[in-house]
């Protein structure tokens, strides 16, 4: 018989920061085009936005991300901030 062990890693497993992601509703030059990059790049771009653009931004991921037991492919405001808190400080820590 195998015993299940539940902990924080089951609520928030390791995030694949290299997966594709789009950061939408933020200005790009003269237009409002989504920035398509990896998840780490999209979150870093969001961190650099002013408060109004942060509030309007929508981040969509290639695959679901599980944070605190909740799975989602679309993040706004506090959801993106939660991803930013988990973002490795060094881009080299993400791999590639």
Backbone as numpy.savetxt, mean C-alpha at the origin, in Angstrom:
# Nx Ny Nz CAx CAy CAz Cx Cy Cz
-1.77 -35.03 15.33 -2.61 -33.86 15.33 -1.72 -32.62 15.33
-2.08 -31.64 14.51 -1.32 -30.40 14.41 -2.04 -29.30 15.14
-1.29 -28.56 15.93 -1.88 -27.46 16.68 -1.71 -26.17 15.90
-2.78 -25.43 15.74 -2.72 -24.14 15.06 -2.22 -23.09 16.03
-1.37 -22.22 15.52 -0.86 -21.11 16.33 -1.31 -19.81 15.66
-2.02 -19.02 16.40 -2.52 -17.76 15.88 -1.74 -16.62 16.49
-1.42 -15.68 15.67 -0.68 -14.51 16.16 -0.81 -13.37 15.19
-0.02 -12.34 15.38 -0.09 -11.17 14.53 0.26 -11.48 13.08
1.10 -12.49 12.83 1.49 -12.79 11.46 0.33 -13.35 10.65
-0.66 -13.93 11.31 -1.83 -14.40 10.56 -2.77 -13.26 10.25
-2.75 -12.20 11.06 -3.58 -11.03 10.80 -2.96 -10.13 9.75
-1.63 -10.04 9.74 -0.91 -9.20 8.79 0.35 -9.93 8.32
0.18 -10.80 7.33 1.37 -11.50 6.81 2.28 -10.53 6.06
3.45 -11.00 5.68 4.39 -10.16 4.96 3.74 -9.59 3.69
3.95 -8.32 3.46 3.37 -7.63 2.30 4.33 -7.71 1.13
3.81 -8.02 -0.06 4.63 -8.05 -1.27 4.70 -6.63 -1.83
5.72 -5.90 -1.44 5.86 -4.50 -1.84 6.18 -4.34 -3.32
6.54 -5.44 -3.99 6.90 -5.37 -5.41 5.70 -5.55 -6.34
4.54 -5.92 -5.80 3.38 -6.11 -6.68 2.96 -4.78 -7.32
2.31 -4.87 -8.47 1.84 -3.67 -9.16 0.76 -2.96 -8.35
0.79 -1.64 -8.43 -0.21 -0.82 -7.74 -0.40 0.47 -8.51
-1.59 1.03 -8.40 -1.89 2.31 -9.05 -2.34 3.31 -7.98
-1.76 4.49 -8.05 -2.15 5.59 -7.16 -2.96 6.56 -8.01
-4.24 6.69 -7.69 -5.16 7.47 -8.51 -5.67 8.72 -7.77
-6.28 9.61 -8.55 -6.87 10.85 -8.05 -5.82 11.81 -7.50
-4.65 11.77 -8.09 -3.60 12.73 -7.73 -3.12 13.38 -9.03
-2.80 14.67 -8.99 -2.42 15.37 -10.22 -1.07 14.91 -10.76
-1.00 14.81 -12.08 0.24 14.47 -12.79 0.38 15.48 -13.93
1.17 16.51 -13.74 1.32 17.53 -14.77 0.01 18.26 -14.98
-0.47 18.28 -16.24 -1.73 18.95 -16.56 -2.93 18.04 -16.41
-2.72 16.76 -16.13 -3.83 15.82 -16.06 -3.94 15.14 -14.70
-4.85 14.20 -14.64 -5.11 13.44 -13.43 -4.95 11.96 -13.78
-3.73 11.57 -14.14 -3.46 10.21 -14.58 -2.99 9.36 -13.40
-3.40 8.10 -13.34 -2.92 7.25 -12.26 -1.43 6.95 -12.43
-0.73 6.85 -11.33 0.66 6.43 -11.35 0.67 4.93 -11.13
1.16 4.19 -12.11 1.24 2.74 -11.99 2.70 2.39 -11.71
2.92 1.72 -10.61 4.26 1.40 -10.15 4.15 0.18 -9.25
5.14 -0.07 -8.42 4.98 -1.13 -7.43 4.34 -0.54 -6.17
3.91 -1.40 -5.28 3.20 -0.94 -4.09 4.07 -0.01 -3.24
5.34 -0.33 -3.09 6.23 0.52 -2.29 6.34 1.91 -2.91
6.50 1.99 -4.23 6.60 3.28 -4.90 5.33 4.10 -4.77
4.18 3.43 -4.87 2.90 4.14 -4.75 2.71 4.69 -3.34
3.07 3.90 -2.34 2.93 4.36 -0.95 3.90 5.51 -0.68
5.13 5.42 -1.18 6.09 6.50 -0.99 5.61 7.79 -1.69
5.02 7.64 -2.88 4.48 8.82 -3.59 3.35 9.45 -2.78
2.50 8.62 -2.16 1.39 9.12 -1.35 1.93 9.89 -0.14
2.98 9.36 0.50 3.56 10.02 1.67 4.01 11.43 1.34
4.47 11.65 0.11 4.99 12.96 -0.31 3.89 13.95 -0.73
2.65 13.51 -0.80 1.55 14.39 -1.22 1.16 15.37 -0.12
0.56 16.48 -0.52 0.01 17.42 0.46 -1.28 16.81 1.03
-1.76 17.30 2.17 -2.93 16.71 2.83 -4.18 16.59 1.96
-4.48 17.59 1.13 -5.67 17.53 0.28 -5.58 16.39 -0.73
-4.40 16.24 -1.34 -4.24 15.17 -2.32 -4.19 13.80 -1.65
-3.63 13.73 -0.44 -3.66 12.46 0.30 -5.09 12.03 0.55
-5.93 12.98 0.92 -7.33 12.67 1.22 -8.10 12.18 -0.01
-7.73 12.66 -1.19 -8.44 12.29 -2.42 -7.88 11.03 -3.08
-6.67 10.64 -2.71 -5.97 9.54 -3.38 -6.64 8.19 -3.13
-6.56 7.33 -4.15 -7.01 5.94 -4.06 -5.86 5.07 -4.55
-5.49 4.09 -3.74 -4.43 3.16 -4.11 -5.07 1.80 -4.37
-4.82 1.25 -5.55 -5.37 -0.06 -5.93 -4.21 -1.01 -6.17
-4.28 -2.19 -5.56 -3.20 -3.17 -5.68 -3.56 -4.31 -6.63
-2.53 -4.93 -7.16 -2.68 -6.07 -8.08 -3.36 -7.26 -7.40
-3.00 -7.48 -6.15 -3.57 -8.59 -5.36 -3.99 -8.04 -4.00
-4.82 -8.79 -3.34 -5.29 -8.37 -2.01 -4.13 -8.31 -1.02
-4.21 -7.33 -0.13 -3.26 -7.17 0.96 -4.04 -7.38 2.24
-3.50 -8.20 3.14 -4.16 -8.50 4.40 -3.49 -7.70 5.52
-4.26 -6.81 6.13 -3.76 -5.99 7.23 -4.74 -6.11 8.40
-4.21 -6.52 9.54 -5.03 -6.68 10.75 -6.26 -7.54 10.49
-6.09 -8.59 9.70 -7.17 -9.53 9.44 -8.16 -9.10 8.36
-7.94 -7.95 7.74 -8.84 -7.44 6.71 -8.12 -7.45 5.36
-8.74 -8.08 4.37 -8.17 -8.18 3.04 -8.78 -7.13 2.12
-7.92 -6.42 1.36 -8.43 -5.39 0.46 -7.49 -5.19 -0.72
-8.06 -4.72 -1.83 -7.26 -4.34 -3.00 -7.37 -2.84 -3.27
-8.12 -2.13 -2.45 -8.30 -0.69 -2.64 -8.18 0.01 -1.30
-7.35 1.05 -1.26 -7.07 1.77 -0.02 -7.22 3.26 -0.22
-7.68 3.94 0.81 -7.76 5.40 0.83 -7.26 5.86 2.20
-7.00 7.14 2.34 -6.66 7.78 3.61 -5.96 6.93 4.65
-6.70 6.54 5.69 -6.13 5.77 6.79 -5.58 4.43 6.34
-6.19 3.83 5.32 -5.70 2.55 4.81 -4.31 2.68 4.19
-4.11 3.76 3.42 -2.80 3.99 2.82 -1.81 4.36 3.93
-2.25 5.12 4.90 -1.39 5.48 6.03 -0.94 4.23 6.78
-1.83 3.26 6.91 -1.49 2.00 7.57 -0.42 1.25 6.78
-0.53 1.27 5.45 0.51 0.67 4.61 1.83 1.42 4.79
1.78 2.74 4.84 2.99 3.55 4.99 3.71 3.22 6.30
2.96 2.93 7.36 3.56 2.57 8.65 4.33 1.26 8.55
3.91 0.39 7.63 4.54 -0.93 7.49 5.63 -0.96 6.42
5.75 0.11 5.68 6.72 0.18 4.59 8.14 0.11 5.12
8.97 -0.80 4.59 10.37 -0.86 5.04 11.07 0.49 4.78
11.91 0.90 5.71 12.59 2.18 5.60 13.53 2.24 4.40
14.14 1.12 4.10 15.11 1.07 3.01 14.53 0.38 1.79
14.61 1.02 0.61 14.13 0.35 -0.61 14.84 -0.98 -0.85
16.07 -1.13 -0.42 16.79 -2.39 -0.63 16.20 -3.52 0.22
15.46 -3.19 1.29 14.84 -4.20 2.13 13.65 -4.85 1.44
13.15 -4.22 0.37 11.99 -4.73 -0.36 12.39 -5.85 -1.30
13.59 -5.81 -1.78 14.05 -6.84 -2.73 13.64 -6.46 -4.12
13.81 -7.39 -5.02 13.44 -7.06 -6.38 14.18 -7.91 -7.28
